[in-house]
Amino acid sequence: MTGLIETLVQALVDHPEDVKVTREQGGRDVIYRLTVHAEDVGKVIGKQGRVAKAIRTVVYAAGHNKNERITLEIQ
C-alpha cells in the first residue's frame, strides 16, 4: 500500500524524492501519513481537495480488498 501511495503522488509533484509515507497500525485500523515537499502540498491537495479525495478513494478501495480500514493523512 505504501508503494501505491508513493507511486500515485510522485507522478504529481515536482520533488518526488521528498515523498515519504509512514504506516501506523492499530488492529484493523491503518493510518498512512503522507509527507511531501512544502512547494508540492497544493498539488497533492488540488483545487477544493479534489486530488486528495481521488487519491484517498483509490487507497480506500485497495484497503477494502485487504479488509483494512485506512486513513490517509497529508502533512
C-alpha positions in Angstrom: 0.0 0.0 0.0 2.9 2.4 0.8 4.2 1.8 -2.7 0.8 2.5 -4.3 0.6 5.9 -2.4 4.2 6.8 -3.3 3.7 5.9 -7.0 0.5 8.0 -7.2 1.9 11.0 -5.5 5.4 11.0 -7.1 3.7 11.4 -10.5 2.0 14.6 -9.3 4.8 16.5 -7.6 7.9 18.5 -8.6 10.1 16.9 -5.9 9.4 13.2 -6.0 12.4 12.4 -3.9 10.8 14.2 -0.9 7.7 12.0 -0.9 7.6 9.9 2.3 4.8 7.6 3.5 4.8 6.1 7.0 2.4 3.5 8.3 0.9 3.0 11.8 -1.3 0.0 12.6 -3.8 -0.3 15.4 -5.7 -3.5 15.0 -7.9 -3.3 11.9 -7.3 0.5 11.5 -4.3 1.6 9.5 -3.0 5.2 9.3 -0.8 6.3 6.4 0.9 9.6 6.8 2.0 11.3 3.6 4.7 13.9 3.7 5.7 16.0 0.7 7.9 19.0 0.0 6.3 22.3 1.1 6.0 23.5 -2.5 4.1 20.4 -3.5 1.4 20.3 -0.9 -1.0 22.3 -3.1 -0.5 19.9 -6.0 -1.3 16.9 -3.8 -4.4 18.5 -2.3 -5.7 20.1 -5.5 -8.5 22.6 -6.1 -11.1 22.1 -3.4 -9.3 18.9 -2.3 -10.3 17.0 -5.5 -6.8 15.4 -6.0 -6.6 14.4 -2.3 -10.1 12.9 -2.5 -9.2 10.9 -5.6 -6.0 9.5 -4.0 -8.0 8.6 -0.9 -10.6 6.8 -3.0 -8.0 4.6 -4.7 -6.3 3.9 -1.4 -9.5 3.1 0.4 -10.6 0.7 -2.4 -7.3 -1.1 -2.3 -7.6 -1.4 1.5 -11.1 -2.7 1.3 -9.8 -5.8 -0.6 -7.5 -6.5 2.4 -10.3 -5.9 4.9 -8.5 -2.9 6.4 -9.9 0.5 7.5 -7.5 3.0 6.1 -6.9 6.7 6.9 -4.7 8.8 4.7 -3.3 12.0 6.3 -1.5 14.6 4.2 1.1 16.6 6.0 
